[in-house]
Amino acid sequence: MERIWAPWRMDYILDEKPCGCIFCSGGQSDQGRDKLVLYKSTLSLVMLNRYPYTNGHLMAAPLRHTSDLDSLTDEEMLDLFRSVRLCRRVLEVEASPQGFNIGINLGRAAGAGIEDHLHVHIVPRWNGDTNFMTTVADVRVVPEGLLTAYDRLYPHFVSCAE
């Protein structure tokens, strides 16, 4: 049997999981790096996904707590998708992906891990990034730690948002 070692994952496994809504607590906090929040606008925020599908997997969410797409005001919708566009632009500059999956999972049946706060996934993709590990072993290998990814992406959000 072959083994793949990722000793840095132990810190992640032992971390206390946040209580309450991660998007609401991220939007109210001034500790962006601790909450993995890369960017906040007046009506939305962008954060790294703690359980990424690929390296650089981001989520954009309205600051207002809602799971109802129809409840978003026109201003909230526009601001949210401006944040999605910013995510794509930053990831293109920093990660040079060959494509993107951008989407919303509404409800548990659709795969929403956080059902009560609407959010958009922005997932950079590269040819061959779904390899045998995901296909055969249902395991994802993410080559970069979350805080390292945060430190690499954050300066681009600051410069691209201006």
C-alpha positions in Angstrom: 0.0 0.0 0.0 1.2 3.4 -0.9 0.9 6.3 1.6 0.5 10.0 1.0 1.8 12.2 3.8 0.3 15.6 4.6 1.4 16.3 8.2 0.2 19.9 8.0 -3.4 18.6 7.8 -3.3 17.6 11.5 -3.4 21.2 12.7 -6.5 21.7 10.4 -8.2 18.5 11.7 -7.7 19.5 15.4 -8.9 23.1 14.9 -12.2 24.0 16.6 -14.9 24.3 14.0 -16.7 27.7 14.0 -20.1 27.9 15.6 -22.8 29.9 13.8 -22.7 31.2 10.2 -19.2 31.5 8.8 -20.3 34.2 6.4 -21.9 36.3 9.1 -19.0 36.0 11.5 -16.5 36.7 8.6 -18.5 39.8 7.7 -18.5 41.1 11.2 -14.8 40.4 12.0 -11.8 42.7 11.4 -9.6 39.6 11.5 -9.7 38.8 7.8 -6.8 36.3 7.8 -8.1 34.3 10.8 -11.6 34.0 9.2 -10.1 33.5 5.7 -11.9 36.7 4.5 -10.0 38.1 1.5 -12.3 41.0 0.6 -15.3 42.9 1.9 -17.4 45.3 -0.1 -20.4 47.3 1.2 -22.8 44.3 0.6 -20.7 41.2 0.1 -17.6 39.3 1.1 -15.1 36.8 -0.4 -13.4 34.1 1.6 -11.4 31.0 1.0 -13.3 27.7 1.3 -12.0 25.7 4.4 -12.9 22.5 2.5 -11.6 23.3 -1.0 -12.3 21.3 -4.0 -9.1 22.7 -5.6 -6.4 25.1 -4.6 -7.8 28.7 -4.6 -11.5 27.6 -4.1 -13.2 30.9 -3.1 -16.7 31.7 -2.0 -18.6 35.0 -2.3 -21.6 35.7 -0.2 -23.9 38.6 0.6 -23.2 40.2 4.0 -26.9 39.9 4.8 -27.9 36.5 6.2 -30.3 34.9 3.7 -30.6 31.6 1.9 -33.3 33.0 -0.5 -31.9 34.2 -3.9 -35.2 36.0 -4.5 -34.7 38.1 -1.3 -31.6 39.8 -2.6 -32.1 43.4 -3.6 -30.8 44.5 -7.0 -27.9 46.3 -5.2 -27.0 43.1 -3.3 -27.1 41.0 -6.4 -25.0 43.4 -8.4 -22.5 43.7 -5.6 -22.3 39.9 -5.1 -21.6 39.3 -8.8 -19.1 42.1 -8.9 -17.3 40.2 -6.1 -17.6 37.0 -8.2 -16.0 38.8 -11.1 -13.2 40.1 -8.9 -12.5 36.6 -7.7 -12.2 35.3 -11.2 -9.9 38.2 -12.2 -7.6 37.7 -9.1 -7.4 33.9 -9.7 -6.6 34.4 -13.4 -3.7 36.7 -12.4 -2.4 34.6 -9.5 -3.2 31.0 -10.4 -3.5 31.0 -14.2 -6.3 28.4 -14.3 -7.5 26.9 -17.6 -11.1 27.3 -16.6 -13.6 27.9 -13.7 -16.6 26.3 -12.1 -18.8 29.1 -10.8 -22.0 28.2 -9.1 -24.6 28.2 -6.4 -25.9 25.2 -4.5 -29.4 26.0 -3.2 -30.5 23.5 -0.6 -29.1 20.3 0.8 -30.3 18.2 -2.1 -28.3 20.4 -4.4 -25.1 19.9 -2.4 -25.2 23.0 -0.2 -22.9 22.5 2.8 -24.1 25.7 4.3 -27.8 25.9 3.6 -28.8 29.0 5.5 -26.5 31.6 3.8 -26.5 31.9 0.1 -23.0 31.8 -1.4 -21.3 31.5 -4.8 -18.4 29.0 -5.3 -15.6 30.2 -7.6 -13.4 27.1 -8.3 -10.3 27.5 -10.5 -9.7 24.4 -12.7 -6.8 23.0 -14.6 -6.7 20.2 -17.2 -6.1 17.0 -15.3 -6.8 18.4 -11.8 -9.4 15.6 -11.3 -7.0 12.7 -11.1 -7.0 9.2 -9.8 -7.1 10.3 -6.2 -10.5 11.9 -6.6 -11.9 9.4 -9.1 -10.8 6.2 -7.3 -10.2 7.0 -3.6 -12.6 9.9 -3.2 -9.7 12.0 -1.8 -8.6 15.5 -2.9 -5.0 16.5 -2.8 -4.7 20.3 -2.3 -1.1 21.3 -2.6 -1.2 24.5 -0.7 -2.2 25.3 2.9 -5.1 27.7 3.5 -3.1 30.5 5.1 -0.4 30.3 2.5 -3.1 30.6 -0.2 -4.6 33.5 1.7 -1.2 35.3 1.9 -0.7 34.8 -1.8 -4.1 36.0 -2.9 -4.8 38.8 -0.5 -2.5 41.4 -2.1 -4.3 40.9 -5.4 -7.7 41.6 -3.9 -6.4 44.8 -2.5 -4.9 45.9 -5.8 -7.6 44.6 -8.1 -10.5 46.0 -6.0 -9.1 49.6 -6.3 
